[in-house]
Amino acid sequence: MKHLTDIKSLSKSTILELFASAEKISASDITATKKWHPGKSAIALFFENSTRTLASFQLACQRLGVDVTALNVAHSSTQKGETIKDTVLTLNAMQPDLFIVRHHENHIQDKIVDWIGQETGVINAGDGSHQHPTQGLLDLFTIWQHKQQFDDLKVTIIGDIKHSRVANSLIDGLQLMQTKEVVVYGPDALIPEQLNALKASNMKSALCDADVVVMLRIQKERLPKDTHVDFSQWHQQYGLNSENLKAAKANAIVMHPGPMNRGIEITDRVADGEQSVILQQVRNGVLMRQAIIHRMLEL
């Protein structure tokens, strides 16, 4: 695995190997894993704001002994008129081992791979509304920890599906893992046409007998101005609370990639409740990114 730009580039067996690697890392002392990749280097190119993703990548690199440099894009040459291609080629001349890239343009990481070839690994840390493969993998890993299988699960994803790279990667990953049933629910305007076959007719049917419930925030920064959605009624129609969660299975887990808008897509009681695995997702973000970076640098 030289690059990771799209979760669909992986196989089920590779994903299971990444799960095993993350479990091994979890059981290892940080002092030990820091000796795995001394002398390796990574550059994090984040052209969009990020808190948890950037921090988890930085920690993942540090805990593997990888020197990581996070580029402050606000002060980079792209703000002076330099193209992203020239920025990447300039940085690549410094001979890093990995680029970790987040950008608002769909498929930009694939372009970067074309520009630099196989010389340096590229990890997609989010591109527009297209893909967020490391988030998809950590979400799959979290489900695996609780359910140990996918072929008998109902996974429900609720919210702004159309503009969510998290939803795209998770749905692709769930299909790769041969999940029994994947259901999406949200306003018609926020469900892409290609997923209409997965769309529930109402909140109750979306949640009925679900094993996993994934809540998504509204991607307001990506919505077209002519989007017809009444956001003032969002929680009443699409929010998860302790009452409607009862429709799911008693042992269902509740997930959210963050950042959460409490009181809009999820209530405090659910977000902080016994069924919530949201903080576990955050912990798994570091572990799964360690597993991915380790696999890429091993080759």
N, C-alpha and C positions, 0 to 999 in steps of 0.2 A: 504494500500500500504506500505508494509514493506521494499521492495527493488525496485529500478528502474534500471534494467540492459539492458532492451530492450524495445523499444516503443511498440512492438507488444504484450507485456504483459498487455497493457492498453486497455480499451474499449472506444468507442466513448463517452459514458456518463461520464466516468472518465475524459477524456480530456476536455469536456465542463465544468465540475466542476472545473478543474484546471484553465481554462480561467476565470471563475467567481471569483475564489479566487484571481487570479492575478489582476483583475479589482478592487476587494475590497481592496487589498493591495495598489494599485496605488492611491486609494482615501483616504487612511489612513495616518496619520502623522507618521513619523518614530519614534517619541517619544512614540507613542502608540504601534506600532508593536514590539518595543524593549522589551516590557513587556510580549510578548506572550510566550516565551520559556526560561525564566531565569533558569540557572542551567544546561541547556543542553549543550552538547559539540560535536564538529565534528573534525575529522582529515582529512585533504586533502592530499592524497597520489598521487603526480603527478610525474610519472616516465618519462614523456615527457615534453618538454618545453611548456609553455602556458603563455599568457598574459591576454587576455580578459576572457577566461573561468575561470581561477584561481581567477582573481580579482573579477569577478561577483559572484562566489561562496562565496568568503570571505565577500563581501558586503552583499550578501543575508543572510548569517549567522548572521553577526553583526546587521543587521537591524531587525532580529527576536530575538535578545537577546541571540543568541547561541555563546558560546565561540568556536572559530575555531583556530586550529593549522595547519599550512601548513608545511609539512615535506620537508626539503631541501634534496632531494634524493641524490644530489651530495656528501653530507657528511653523508649519512645514512649507516647503517650496510650492506645494499646490496652491497655497494662498497667494503666491506671488506670480501665478500664471503658468507654472510648470504643469505638464500633463501628468496624469497618474502613471502612464506608461514610462515616462522618463524618470519619475520618482522611483518606481519599482526597479527599473534597470540600473539606476544609480545605486540603490541600496543593495541590489543583488551583486553588484561588483565588489561589495564589501565581504562577500562570501559567507552569508548566514546559512544555516542548515534548514531553517523553516521560516516561512512567512505565515502569519496568522492574520487574516484579513476580514474586516467588517466594512461594508460599503452599501450605499443606498441603491446602487445600480444592480439590477438582476444579471446574473451570470458573469460578473466582473472577475471572479476568481478563475473561471475557465479561460478568460482572456489572458490573465496573468500567467497561467500555466503555458499558454501558447507563446507568450513573450519570453519566458525564461526556460522553457523546456523542462528537462528532467534534472536540471542542475540543483534546484532547491525545492523542497517540499512546500506545498500550499495547503493550508487548512481554511475552510470557509467558516468564518465566525458569524455569518449572517449576510445575505445579499438581498437587498430590497425586500420584496414580498415573496421571494422564490424559495430559498432553502436556509435551514439552520441545522446542518447535520449533527453537530456535536450535541445540541440540545435534544434532538430527536433520539440520539443514542443514549443519553443520560436518562431520558424519560422511559425508554424501553428497559433500561437496566433497573430502574426503580420498580417498574411493573414486575419484572422478572424476580426481583428480590422478594416480592410479596406473593406472587402467584405461581412462580416456577414453571409456567407454561403460557402459551398464547392461544392454542388451538381450541380452547373451550371458553374463551373470554368474550364478553361484550364490553367494548370500550366506547364511551360517549364523549364527544368533544363539543363544547358549547361556546358560542361567542362569534367574534368576527373571523370567520374561517377564510374568507376570500383574500384578506390582506395579511394573513398570518403565515410567515415562513416556518414558524414552529409547528403549526398544524400540517403544513405540506410535508415537512420532514417526518413528523410522527405518523401521519397516515401512510406514507410510503414505507416507513419502517414496520408498521403493524402489518401491512400487506406482505412484506418480505418475510415476516415471522409467521405468516399464515394464520393470523388472528381470525377467529370464527366470525365475529360481527363488529363492524366499525360503524358508528352512528354519529352524524353531525346535526347540530341544531343551532339556529340563529335566524335573524331576519332574512327574508328571501334575497334582499339586495346584497347581503354579505355572505351568501353561499354561492360558490362558483358553479356554473352550469354542469361541469363534468362530475360534480359530487351530488347532484340532485337525487341520484338513486340511493344515496346513503342518508338523505335528510329525513328526520323525524317530523311528524305532523304537529307535535306539540311538546311542551316541556315534560309532561308526565310520561309519554311514550318514549321520549329520549332517555329518561332516567330509569324507566322500568327494568328491573333486574340487571342493571349495569354492574359490572365488576370493577370498573375504573371510570371515574368522572374527571375529565380534564377541562378546566375553565380557562378561557382566554380573555385578555383585555381588549378593549376597543382600540383598533389601530388608527386613532384620529389623525395622526400625522400622514397617513397614507390614503385617507378617504378622499375621493373626488368631491368637489364642492356641491355637485348636484345629487349626492347620495340622500335618499329619502328614508331616514331612520329617525324615530322619535327617541332620542337618547334620554329624555327626562323620564321615560317609562321603562328604561332598560332593565332595572332590577326587578320590577314587577313581572316582566315578560321572560327575561332570560337569566336572571340572577339565581344563584344557588344559595338556599338557606336550609336550616335544619329540618324544616317541615317537608319541602319537596325532595330532599335527599332520602327521605324514608322510602321513596319508590325504588331506589337502588337496593342492591343486596346489602344485608346487614354488615357484611365484611368488605364492602366496597371501599376503595381508597380514593381520596380526592387529591387532585394534582393542579398545579398552576405554575407556569414558567416564570412568572413575575415580570415586571412589578405588578403587584395586586392593587386594584382599586376597591378597597373595602367598602361595602355598602352599595356597590354597583354590580360587579359580576359575582361577588361572594361576600357573605356576612362574616363578621369577626368570629362568631360562634363556630362556623364551619371551618374557616381558615385556621383556627387555633384548636380545633377539636381533635378527638381521638382518631378519626378517619383520615385526617390530613397528613400527607407525606411531603408537604411543600418544602420544609427545611431539609428533609432527606434528599430531595431533588438537588438542592443547593450543594449539599455535601458530595453527592454523587457527581455533580458537575466537575469538581476537581479530580475525582478518581477516574471518571471516564475520559477526561481530557489527558490525564496522565497516561492512561492505557493507549490512547490514540497516538500521542506523541512518542511514547516508548516504541510502539509497533513501527512507526514511520522511521525512527532513527536507528532501529535495529537492522534495517535492510541495507 
